[in-house]
Amino acid sequence: MDIESFRHFCLSFPDVTEEFPFGPETLVFKVKGKMFAFTDVDLFESINLKADPDEAIELRERYPAVQPGYHMNKKHWNTIVMDNSIPDRLIKEWIDNSYKLVRSSLPKSQR
């Protein structure tokens, strides 16, 4: 997966915006103002995704490219190294899960 595929997939979900709240190099995707994915737009060496805490641990144990979220709450976030060791279909599934997890945490009136 490249940066454009990642961006296009993230933007395909309802109510998603892309922003640069941490500076010009960090591309952040939000649903209704809450982050669900982000990456370094220049390097695209890794992506950060939210995950269920139990699933986050399981993914880290199963895939060497999945690590505790860099500069994030390590209980809820994973950093996925974009080294082509994980199939795009799995990365898309994890992005979808991150989006759904964040969306489900929104107040009912915003879902």
Legacy VTK file of the C-alpha trace (Angstrom):
# vtk DataFile Version 3.0
C-alpha trace
ASCII
DATASET POLYDATA
POINTS 111 float
0.000 0.000 0.000
1.277 3.459 -0.843
0.346 6.830 0.646
-2.257 7.584 -2.034
-3.994 4.220 -1.573
-3.975 4.728 2.196
-5.368 8.249 1.835
-8.042 7.222 -0.670
-9.184 4.319 1.508
-9.384 6.442 4.678
-11.373 9.122 2.867
-13.852 6.537 1.555
-15.562 6.301 4.963
-18.493 8.588 5.855
-17.802 11.832 7.750
-13.993 11.577 7.441
-11.752 14.616 7.240
-8.008 14.843 6.703
-6.001 17.349 8.691
-2.477 18.339 9.696
-2.951 19.254 13.391
0.594 18.237 14.405
2.467 19.992 11.604
2.854 19.669 7.835
4.337 16.167 7.939
1.664 14.297 9.954
-1.479 13.463 7.993
-4.372 12.692 10.339
-7.737 11.181 9.457
-10.657 11.914 11.745
-14.284 10.893 11.970
-16.396 13.668 13.495
-13.250 15.247 14.967
-11.784 12.041 16.504
-8.583 10.491 15.116
-8.663 6.966 13.722
-5.527 6.913 11.530
-2.404 8.929 10.873
0.967 8.754 9.150
4.031 10.744 8.155
2.980 12.092 4.771
6.554 12.480 3.474
8.066 9.150 4.503
5.034 6.838 4.851
7.160 4.375 6.819
4.368 3.521 9.240
0.729 4.165 10.052
-0.997 4.443 13.420
-4.388 2.853 13.952
-6.667 2.451 16.928
-7.485 -1.106 17.998
-9.409 -2.955 20.646
-6.898 -3.455 23.502
-7.030 -7.273 23.354
-6.776 -7.298 19.568
-3.899 -4.792 19.676
-1.818 -7.200 21.771
-2.730 -10.171 19.593
-1.668 -8.336 16.420
1.660 -7.331 17.985
2.354 -10.938 18.925
1.398 -12.250 15.505
3.018 -9.676 13.197
6.540 -8.277 13.734
5.570 -5.142 11.757
2.863 -4.296 14.323
4.228 -2.450 17.339
2.774 -0.496 20.269
1.545 2.914 19.130
4.433 5.350 18.803
3.717 8.459 20.919
0.205 7.146 21.589
-1.641 5.251 24.309
-0.077 1.842 23.767
-3.155 0.079 25.106
-5.345 1.428 22.296
-3.013 2.237 19.382
-0.742 0.213 17.119
1.971 1.421 14.785
2.178 -0.682 11.624
5.511 -0.550 9.806
4.791 -0.263 6.082
7.469 -2.735 4.959
5.166 -4.782 2.669
5.159 -7.709 5.112
1.418 -7.312 5.750
-1.059 -7.736 2.877
-3.064 -4.668 1.863
-6.320 -6.508 2.594
-5.297 -6.851 6.255
-4.220 -3.236 6.505
-7.566 -2.179 5.030
-9.356 -4.407 7.521
-7.435 -2.778 10.388
-8.203 0.714 9.063
-11.879 -0.244 8.857
-11.766 -1.592 12.422
-10.086 1.600 13.658
-12.724 3.743 11.969
-15.586 1.656 13.407
-14.068 1.642 16.888
-13.747 5.435 16.941
-17.153 6.005 15.348
-18.852 3.720 17.873
-17.360 5.774 20.723
-19.031 8.970 19.466
-22.216 10.224 21.095
-25.280 8.600 19.525
-26.337 11.890 17.946
-23.073 12.010 15.929
-22.962 8.402 14.713
LINES 1 112
111 0 1 2 3 4 5 6 7 8 9 10 11 12 13 14 15 16 17 18 19 20 21 22 23 24 25 26 27 28 29 30 31 32 33 34 35 36 37 38 39 40 41 42 43 44 45 46 47 48 49 50 51 52 53 54 55 56 57 58 59 60 61 62 63 64 65 66 67 68 69 70 71 72 73 74 75 76 77 78 79 80 81 82 83 84 85 86 87 88 89 90 91 92 93 94 95 96 97 98 99 100 101 102 103 104 105 106 107 108 109 110
